[in-house]
């Protein structure tokens, strides 16, 4: 089926081009106004999310972590505003979107709360002067990060339309939403489950009044910046500026991350952002003691599930890891044993159904039949995976991890950090969760690309994009483990 392409008359209509409303101004002035509107459409929810994080008195975090989480909250606010506008039948007009954005902010103010300030601040420690070579190294790493961000930004403004894969899938639905002024698409062009990408497109087009403009790509670039900021904040809290800048430069140099920030419209970079944000939040403090962290974590997981089908699997794997870690730290041995036994029984029953000992067929109200059998598993109206067992494609994984789109040093760095774990007396809370989350997600990907989509692994399409989800977190935890080992060796020496 041919993708929906607006006619020339539609492209000149007032609902599509701001220039038709400003006939008296030049093309450059229209472009400048559109660019300013696009920047405002990104900065407004981002600043709002940052203010909400700051208001929740989350003071133990660096500003970089707060900014990164602020964009996650901003995306949540945008998603809520667009969905509620559709539910109320108001149409995607800027006034209604702004009003519902304010409503979402008020709700988050009450949900996040305001934590009581600490009774007494710890005295500031006096540190030794930083050596000149360390300052020079920090400046060099900062320059590398700046070059990476600037190169991606100029690439964003040189691409006036979405990439082909997005054009035939995600974007046509977003354009139909705009034309219908409702989340209704008569022509279904997106077979993938997920709404976050389309809702962000609706938000940007509604503000800029332009369906094909490079400024509509800025949310994807903002996601790239948020990933870099969260990586920096995580390492800085553990090992200082130099280690954080090294990690930041490594993450910012990921080629596939550049691709998904510049070729805006894909959903994979959003899965990566929500994965990184979930880990960054869960590593800060005990979540049960800080309501704001818990709410941001839940929002990150929900948004990850709503991004695409792969995000659903990633969020479930991450949720199992987080729940297991917190249960291990908080539950008594008897309760923990019961929990582990229940998990083994449920997993065993699911595996037995897949192997053909019996089949599961349950009706879930509003979603359809939940089915598990030798042919596949899933929920009827949500997702369904057909099992296609195939030999393990070791060469495909080798190419993807070492020689293809991902940063080629990330895999050796992560493997070296895993080897160094044996030399560590005990992993800290901020190290254990990222390692387990990365390993669990990698296991999910291996199962998926071996039993469900082996063809995508050999074609270097789905496998490389899926590995992008864990690469920033793998680099972060690898840098942390290596720094810890270097510090331990230095102390012994």
DOLUMRO-414325 format. One record per residue (C-alpha): x, y, z. Coordinates in Angstrom, 3 decimals. Each point is the difference from the previous one (the first is absolute). Layout:
BEGIN
       c1       c2       c3
        X        Y        Z
...
//
This chain:
BEGIN
       c1       c2       c3
    0.000    0.000    0.000
    1.335    3.423   -0.948
    0.804    2.265    2.981
   -2.172    3.021    0.536
    1.555    3.044   -1.726
   -1.642    3.408    0.372
   -0.921    1.696   -3.281
    1.475    3.337   -1.014
   -3.248    1.678    0.945
    0.162   -1.541    3.464
    3.592    1.038    0.448
   -1.019    3.579   -0.753
   -2.965   -0.100    2.348
   -0.040    2.108    3.154
   -0.036   -3.092    2.206
    3.274   -1.162   -1.477
    2.223    2.947   -0.748
    0.522    3.041    2.155
    1.113    1.871   -3.080
   -3.546    0.041   -1.349
   -0.995    2.054    3.036
    2.922    2.396   -0.418
   -0.100    0.932   -3.667
    1.542    3.388    0.657
    3.255   -1.309    1.483
    2.951   -1.614   -1.713
    0.843   -3.693   -0.045
    2.938    0.591    2.338
   -2.251    1.695    2.538
   -2.486   -2.874   -0.165
    2.846   -2.463    0.499
    1.288    2.003    2.977
   -3.453    0.108    1.615
   -0.504   -3.725   -0.588
    3.401   -0.748    1.517
   -0.784    2.079    3.081
   -3.355   -1.747    0.414
    1.706   -3.395   -0.294
    2.610    0.918    2.589
   -2.743    1.255    2.307
   -1.990   -3.232   -0.501
    3.023   -1.957    1.282
    1.232    2.342    2.733
   -3.421    0.646    1.585
   -0.711   -3.602    1.147
    3.703   -0.571    0.729
    0.265    3.031    2.297
   -3.304   -0.966    1.590
    1.293   -3.512    0.725
    3.279    1.382    1.366
   -1.915    2.372    2.285
   -2.129   -2.880    1.296
    3.116   -2.046    0.787
    1.563    2.968    1.784
   -3.206    0.719    1.896
   -0.102   -3.568    1.292
    3.144    0.876    1.990
    2.102   -2.649   -1.705
    3.155    1.840    1.042
    2.388   -2.962    0.193
    0.228   -0.062   -3.796
    2.183    2.063   -2.280
   -1.711    2.452   -2.335
    0.832   -2.302   -2.940
   -2.092   -2.822    1.450
   -2.813    2.400    0.778
    0.047    1.364   -3.553
   -0.034   -3.486   -1.494
   -2.914   -1.093    2.178
   -1.687    3.329   -0.761
   -0.240   -0.944   -3.676
   -1.504   -3.373    0.929
   -2.647    1.821    2.027
   -0.452    2.425   -2.898
   -0.733   -2.887   -2.379
   -2.482   -1.397    2.527
   -1.733    3.389    0.153
   -0.148    0.234   -3.808
   -1.423   -3.521   -0.239
   -2.674    0.775    2.598
   -0.965    3.304   -1.641
   -0.428   -1.431   -3.502
   -1.948   -3.046    1.221
   -2.316    2.057    2.202
   -0.613    2.479   -2.823
   -1.172   -2.918   -2.124
   -2.110   -1.506    2.790
   -1.775    3.313    0.576
   -0.461    0.528   -3.756
    1.592    3.445    0.043
    2.272   -0.362   -3.010
    3.761    0.538    0.048
   -0.049    3.767    0.387
    2.870    1.710    1.862
   -2.313    1.615    2.559
   -1.547   -3.310    1.054
    3.377   -1.754    0.000
    1.446    2.756    2.201
   -2.974   -0.184    2.380
    0.303   -3.767    0.409
    3.762    0.347    0.409
   -0.677    2.280    2.942
   -2.481   -2.530    1.386
    2.561   -2.796   -0.305
    2.566    2.156    1.818
   -2.409    0.690    2.850
   -0.715   -3.734    0.320
    3.729   -0.788    0.074
    0.561    2.656    2.667
   -2.341   -1.904    2.326
    1.180   -3.457   -1.073
    3.727    0.696    0.317
   -0.477    1.939    3.222
    2.589    2.083    1.784
    2.398   -1.910    2.159
    0.938    1.402    3.379
    3.387    1.715   -0.104
    2.869   -1.724    1.818
    0.531    1.073    3.564
    3.690    0.738   -0.259
    2.298    0.090   -2.963
    3.276   -1.830    0.186
    3.042    2.258    0.192
    1.698    0.547   -3.327
    3.238   -1.897   -0.302
    3.128    1.831   -1.054
    1.482   -1.651   -3.076
    3.527    0.262   -1.363
    0.598    2.206   -3.045
   -0.654   -1.814   -3.260
    3.200   -0.634   -2.010
    0.378    1.917   -3.228
    0.099   -3.143   -2.149
   -3.359   -1.079    1.432
   -1.486    3.389   -0.891
    1.458   -0.297   -3.513
   -1.461   -3.501   -0.369
   -3.393    1.219    1.175
    0.109    2.849   -2.506
    0.919   -2.399   -2.809
   -2.853   -2.386    0.890
   -2.414    2.926    0.216
    1.140    1.103   -3.460
   -0.691   -3.490   -1.398
   -3.503    0.048    1.478
   -0.679    3.464   -1.408
    1.166   -1.060   -3.462
   -2.256   -3.078    0.090
   -3.056    2.016    1.024
    0.705    2.767   -2.513
    0.498   -2.455   -2.861
   -3.324   -1.706    0.725
   -1.821    3.332    0.360
    1.197    1.296   -3.366
   -1.027   -3.349   -1.511
   -3.490    0.424    1.469
   -0.453    3.388   -1.687
    1.144   -1.385   -3.354
   -2.767   -2.608   -0.190
   -3.368    1.591   -0.844
   -1.902   -3.314   -0.004
   -0.040   -3.265    1.878
    1.964   -3.029   -1.121
   -1.669   -2.499   -2.329
   -0.656   -2.672    2.606
   -1.790    2.552    2.154
   -1.819    1.546   -2.972
   -1.720   -3.251   -0.925
   -0.786   -0.910    3.615
   -0.097    2.511    2.847
   -0.439    3.373   -1.654
   -3.057   -0.676   -2.214
   -2.046   -0.821    3.082
    1.124    3.210    1.676
   -1.033    2.008   -3.063
   -3.386   -1.696   -0.024
   -0.440    0.885    3.677
    0.678    3.648   -0.868
   -2.397    0.007   -2.946
   -2.771   -1.708    2.013
    0.759    2.042    3.148
   -0.327   -3.254    1.928
    2.036   -3.126    0.658
   -1.756   -1.687   -2.883
    1.718   -1.380   -3.113
   -2.147   -1.477   -2.754
    3.089   -1.509   -1.640
    2.032   -2.088    2.433
    3.628    0.382   -1.090
    1.752   -0.884    3.251
   -0.072   -3.737    0.808
    2.113    0.546    3.114
   -1.672    0.492    3.358
    0.864    3.415    1.419
   -1.338    3.533    0.292
    2.751    2.202    1.483
    1.598    0.851   -3.358
   -3.318    0.984   -1.591
   -1.090    2.074    2.995
    3.271    1.954   -0.060
   -0.497    0.582   -3.735
   -3.528    1.281    0.641
    1.309    2.325    2.714
    2.727    1.500   -2.222
   -2.165    0.386   -3.110
   -2.802    1.594    2.031
    2.388    2.605    1.435
    2.042    0.745   -3.134
   -2.944   -0.353   -2.446
    2.417   -1.705   -2.375
   -0.063   -3.743   -0.747
    3.336   -0.177   -1.839
    2.563    2.104    1.815
    3.336   -0.812    1.559
   -1.056    1.642    3.268
   -2.498   -2.829    0.508
    3.037   -2.276    0.440
    1.314    1.854    3.053
   -1.649   -2.318    2.599
    2.194   -2.841   -1.281
    3.093    2.172    0.417
   -1.226    0.918    3.488
   -0.236   -3.728    0.794
    3.629   -0.353   -1.102
    1.046    2.842    2.333
   -2.013   -1.493    2.887
    1.742   -3.383   -0.419
    3.397    1.711    0.126
   -1.004    2.064    3.064
   -1.290   -3.036    1.905
    3.196   -1.925   -0.762
    2.070    2.913    1.287
   -2.044    0.413    3.180
    0.186   -3.710    0.836
    3.810   -0.184   -0.206
    0.608    3.382    1.591
   -1.838   -1.051    3.156
    2.293   -3.036    0.297
    3.441    0.995   -1.292
    0.136    3.703   -0.809
    0.210    2.175   -3.089
    2.789   -1.704   -1.951
   -1.589   -3.456    0.015
   -3.393    1.565   -0.783
    1.400    1.973   -2.941
    1.727   -3.104   -1.378
   -3.273   -1.937    0.199
   -1.858    2.945   -1.495
    2.413    0.226   -2.940
   -0.304   -3.747   -0.617
   -3.811    0.106    0.019
   -0.125    3.151   -2.124
    2.207   -1.696   -2.620
   -2.320   -2.972   -0.585
   -0.544    0.037   -3.792
   -3.416   -1.645    0.130
   -1.119    2.486    2.647
    1.041    2.786   -2.392
   -2.049   -1.651   -2.739
   -3.176   -0.167    2.055
    0.395    3.566    1.264
    0.544    1.399   -3.514
   -2.403   -2.291   -1.898
   -2.858    1.031    2.246
   -3.241   -1.922    0.085
    1.232   -3.368    1.214
   -1.155   -1.310    3.369
    3.226   -1.777    1.039
    1.675    3.058    1.501
   -3.006    0.449    2.303
    0.344   -3.580    1.271
    3.679    0.736    0.652
   -0.850    3.200    1.891
   -2.613   -1.634    2.226
    2.327   -2.949    0.684
    2.833    2.337    1.030
   -2.371    2.174    2.062
   -1.426   -3.011    1.848
    3.479   -1.178    0.963
    1.130    3.514    0.958
   -2.983    0.425    2.314
    0.202   -3.449    1.583
    3.698    0.406    0.804
   -0.364    3.246    1.918
   -1.603   -0.984    3.292
   -2.435   -2.481    1.443
   -3.108    0.741   -2.023
   -2.421   -0.761    2.774
    1.465    2.921    1.958
   -0.421    2.559   -2.778
   -3.393    0.211   -1.656
    1.212    2.275   -2.790
    2.552   -2.569   -1.152
   -2.585   -2.775    0.068
   -2.460    2.016   -2.099
    2.661    0.908   -2.584
    1.066   -3.659   -0.176
   -3.574   -1.178   -0.584
   -0.540    2.680   -2.658
    3.223   -1.060   -1.759
   -1.048   -3.642   -0.053
   -3.520    0.814   -1.222
    1.324    2.267   -2.761
    2.473   -2.712   -1.006
   -2.884   -2.463   -0.335
   -2.021    2.470   -2.067
    2.845    0.747   -2.425
    0.091   -3.240   -2.016
   -0.203   -3.763    0.452
    3.714   -0.272    0.742
   -0.464    2.619    2.720
   -2.631   -2.209    1.606
    2.497   -2.880    0.276
    2.792    2.284    1.217
   -2.233    1.589    2.646
   -1.149   -3.394    1.272
    3.591   -1.286    0.231
    1.080    3.172    1.791
   -2.992   -0.149    2.318
    0.801   -3.586    0.990
    3.613    0.961    0.768
   -0.975    3.042    2.054
   -2.661   -1.891    1.928
    2.440   -2.836    0.680
    2.722    2.353    1.252
   -2.299    1.901    2.322
   -1.570   -3.228    1.254
    3.476   -1.382    0.710
    0.885    3.083    2.037
   -3.249    0.481    1.904
   -1.869   -3.300    0.413
    0.620   -2.548    2.703
    1.519   -3.346   -0.998
   -3.312   -1.873    0.317
   -1.877    2.518   -2.176
    2.852    0.075   -2.480
   -0.024   -3.791   -0.272
   -3.738    0.015   -0.692
    0.464    2.688   -2.645
    2.804   -1.882   -1.751
   -1.994   -3.233    0.100
   -3.035    1.720   -1.527
    2.153    1.501   -2.763
    1.486   -3.427   -0.792
   -3.461   -1.609   -0.128
   -1.399    2.726   -2.296
    3.043   -0.094   -2.292
   -0.105   -3.798   -0.075
   -3.685    0.007   -0.903
    0.571    2.520   -2.797
    2.919   -2.045   -1.371
   -2.011   -3.240    0.210
   -2.764    1.605   -2.081
    2.532    1.100   -2.603
    1.440   -3.534   -0.143
   -3.437   -1.470   -0.679
   -0.902   -1.728    3.260
   -3.212    2.038    0.017
   -1.307    3.339   -1.345
   -1.241    3.139    1.753
   -3.010    1.923   -1.296
   -1.388    2.681    2.322
   -2.357    2.845   -0.817
    1.221    3.404    1.215
   -2.867    2.534    0.007
    0.644    2.853   -2.411
    3.105   -1.549   -1.528
   -1.020   -3.400   -1.339
    1.342   -3.511    0.386
    3.304   -0.666    1.736
    1.442   -3.053   -1.733
    3.111   -2.097    0.592
    0.707   -3.062   -2.128
    2.705   -1.601   -2.122
   -0.886    2.320   -2.888
    0.449    3.236    1.943
   -1.197    2.208    2.838
   -1.559    3.397    0.527
   -3.193    2.000    0.513
   -2.429    0.035   -2.910
   -0.520    3.759   -0.421
    3.350    1.127    1.382
    2.857   -2.151   -1.296
    0.666   -3.548   -1.090
    3.325   -1.713   -0.677
    0.178   -3.006   -2.292
    2.741   -2.417    1.030
    2.447   -0.742   -2.807
    2.918   -1.852    1.603
    3.277    0.364   -1.879
    3.685   -0.707    0.691
    1.805    2.568    2.136
    1.611    2.512   -2.387
    3.298    0.581    1.780
    1.509    1.835   -2.976
   -2.879    2.487   -0.074
    0.480    0.836    3.681
    3.759    0.279   -0.500
   -0.466    2.434   -2.882
   -2.599    2.039    1.854
    2.013    0.259    3.214
    3.495    0.492   -1.391
   -0.037    1.255   -3.578
   -3.360    1.513   -0.906
   -1.937    3.083    1.090
    0.689   -0.045    3.737
    3.103    1.452    1.614
    2.584   -2.718   -0.645
    1.745    0.352    3.395
   -3.193   -0.280    2.039
   -0.152   -3.801   -0.092
    3.637   -0.653    1.067
   -0.441    2.616    2.725
   -3.133   -1.698    1.313
    1.581   -3.483   -0.132
    3.073    1.292    1.833
   -2.223    1.517    2.696
   -1.834   -3.322    0.412
    3.363   -1.739    0.483
    0.984    2.568    2.613
   -3.183   -0.632    1.982
    1.630   -3.161    1.382
    2.702    2.147    1.583
   -2.483    2.313    1.724
   -0.878   -0.770    3.629
   -3.588    1.138   -0.494
   -1.869    1.905   -2.667
   -1.594    3.266    1.021
   -3.729    0.662   -0.506
    0.798    2.324   -2.898
    2.058   -2.695   -1.738
   -2.080   -3.118    0.586
   -3.240    1.268   -1.570
    1.516    1.208   -3.327
    1.994   -3.231   -0.465
   -2.999   -2.226    0.658
   -2.262    2.194   -2.148
    2.415   -0.103   -2.956
    0.532   -3.773    0.303
   -3.739   -0.706    0.336
   -0.820    2.154   -3.039
    2.756   -1.664   -2.032
   -1.448   -3.412    0.888
   -3.445    1.166   -1.159
    1.531    1.186   -3.285
    1.854   -3.286   -0.516
   -3.225   -1.963    0.540
   -1.963    2.313   -2.308
    2.502   -0.027   -2.861
    0.529   -3.753    0.290
   -3.570   -1.272    0.348
   -2.182    2.787   -1.421
    1.841    2.277   -2.456
    3.173   -1.774   -1.076
   -0.216    1.630   -3.439
    0.386    3.485    1.484
    3.220   -1.080    1.724
    1.663   -1.106   -3.214
   -1.102    3.150   -1.865
    1.539    2.379    2.581
   -3.229    1.917    0.480
   -1.971   -0.853    3.116
    2.978   -1.457    1.879
    2.144    3.124   -0.271
   -2.847    2.318    0.932
   -0.931   -2.185    2.974
    3.582   -0.059    1.291
   -0.155    3.791    0.025
   -2.401   -0.212    2.961
    2.680   -1.329    2.356
    3.183    1.557   -1.431
   -0.035    3.290    1.990
   -0.698   -1.845    3.267
    2.627   -2.647   -0.831
    2.590    2.725   -0.577
   -1.003    1.747    3.224
    0.258   -3.060    2.229
    3.202   -1.132   -1.724
    1.624    3.349    0.676
   -1.125   -0.192    3.632
    1.464   -3.480    0.532
    3.295    0.917   -1.669
    0.274    3.175    2.077
   -0.663   -1.986    3.161
    2.709   -2.507   -0.922
    2.507    2.746   -0.802
   -0.704    1.723    3.312
    0.381   -3.287    1.906
    3.305   -0.724   -1.757
    1.245    3.517    0.734
   -0.919   -0.310    3.688
    1.813   -3.343    0.267
    3.064    1.445   -1.685
//
